[in-house]
Amino acid sequence: MAVRAEIDLPAKWAPTEAEAAGWDRLRTTRALAMVRGLFRCPIETWLLCDRAQRLREAGWQVRLGTFCPRSVTPRNGMIVAWT
């Protein structure tokens, strides 16, 4: 693959060690993605509330809602503001 992609490999390259390091990296990445997924919805909700509060402080009337089901997109929060 390195030849095909025209990439020069180091002279002391150990494919077995590189593969093991790649699998370790994959496990770490998947674990971090799982944690990130747990906090996605609460963080999105917190950000919507924070933005709505800033609008209220600026004199706007604000209503929070959703514009589509969460199955369509996880970022389905909506801020409706009027003066």
GUPADO-432339 format. One record per residue (C-alpha): residue in three letters; x, z, y. Coordinates in Angstrom, 3 decimals, decimal comma, always signed. Example, Ala and Ser with C-alpha at 12.3 -4.5 7.8 and 13.67 -1.06 7.14 Angstrom:
# residues 2
R res     east       up    north
R Ala  +12,300   +7,800   -4,500
R Ser  +13,670   +7,140   -1,060
# end
This chain:
# residues 83
R res     east       up    north
R Met   +0,000   +0,000   +0,000
R Ala   +2,886   +0,757   +2,360
R Val   +4,292   -2,731   +1,780
R Arg   +0,876   -4,281   +2,356
R Ala   +0,404   -2,309   +5,595
R Glu   +4,014   -2,989   +6,590
R Ile   +4,864   +0,707   +6,879
R Asp   +8,373   +1,952   +6,186
R Leu   +8,434   +5,040   +3,984
R Pro  +11,136   +7,699   +4,369
R Ala  +14,054   +7,433   +1,952
R Lys  +13,296  +10,850   +0,423
R Trp   +9,593  +10,330   -0,122
R Ala   +7,923  +12,096   -3,067
R Pro   +4,536  +10,530   -3,815
R Thr   +3,363  +13,455   -5,977
R Glu   +4,073  +15,970   -3,217
R Ala   +2,437  +13,723   -0,626
R Glu   -0,692  +13,430   -2,763
R Ala   -0,829  +17,209   -3,276
R Ala   -0,460  +17,743   +0,481
R Gly   -3,258  +15,224   +1,082
R Trp   -5,620  +17,043   -1,293
R Asp   -4,787  +20,361   +0,411
R Arg   -5,530  +18,810   +3,778
R Leu   -8,845  +17,461   +2,474
R Arg   -9,886  +20,932   +1,249
R Thr   -8,997  +22,467   +4,610
R Thr  -10,861  +19,767   +6,538
R Arg  -13,996  +20,157   +4,414
R Ala  -13,919  +23,953   +4,813
R Leu  -13,647  +23,635   +8,595
R Ala  -16,484  +21,100   +8,663
R Met  -18,687  +23,511   +6,731
R Val  -18,069  +26,301   +9,251
R Arg  -18,624  +23,934  +12,165
R Gly  -21,920  +22,840  +10,611
R Leu  -23,160  +26,433  +10,454
R Phe  -22,776  +26,880  +14,206
R Arg  -23,874  +23,428  +15,400
R Cys  -27,552  +24,232  +15,969
R Pro  -27,026  +27,624  +17,680
R Ile  -24,397  +26,148  +20,004
R Glu  -26,640  +23,198  +20,913
R Thr  -29,501  +25,614  +21,660
R Trp  -27,232  +27,841  +23,737
R Leu  -26,038  +24,840  +25,786
R Leu  -29,619  +23,711  +26,448
R Cys  -30,595  +27,207  +27,581
R Asp  -27,507  +27,443  +29,786
R Arg  -28,284  +24,135  +31,497
R Ala  -31,935  +25,103  +31,921
R Gln  -30,919  +28,410  +33,517
R Arg  -28,648  +26,607  +35,996
R Leu  -31,563  +24,358  +36,968
R Arg  -33,826  +27,407  +37,419
R Glu  -31,217  +29,028  +39,644
R Ala  -31,143  +25,834  +41,726
R Gly  -34,901  +26,115  +42,325
R Trp  -36,244  +23,800  +39,626
R Gln  -39,052  +24,611  +37,221
R Val  -37,845  +23,987  +33,688
R Arg  -39,373  +23,503  +30,282
R Leu  -37,395  +23,130  +27,035
R Gly  -38,623  +21,092  +24,102
R Thr  -37,715  +18,521  +21,482
R Phe  -38,188  +14,773  +21,671
R Cys  -37,956  +13,893  +17,972
R Pro  -37,693  +15,600  +14,571
R Arg  -34,329  +17,140  +13,663
R Ser  -34,185  +14,781  +10,660
R Val  -33,800  +11,856  +13,103
R Thr  -30,956  +13,435  +15,065
R Pro  -29,592  +16,979  +15,228
R Arg  -29,331  +16,717  +19,009
R Asn  -33,038  +16,538  +19,661
R Gly  -33,265  +19,073  +22,492
R Met  -34,925  +18,081  +25,743
R Ile  -34,960  +19,621  +29,201
R Val  -37,844  +18,696  +31,468
R Ala  -37,318  +19,823  +35,052
R Trp  -39,355  +19,353  +38,215
R Thr  -39,386  +20,726  +41,742
# end
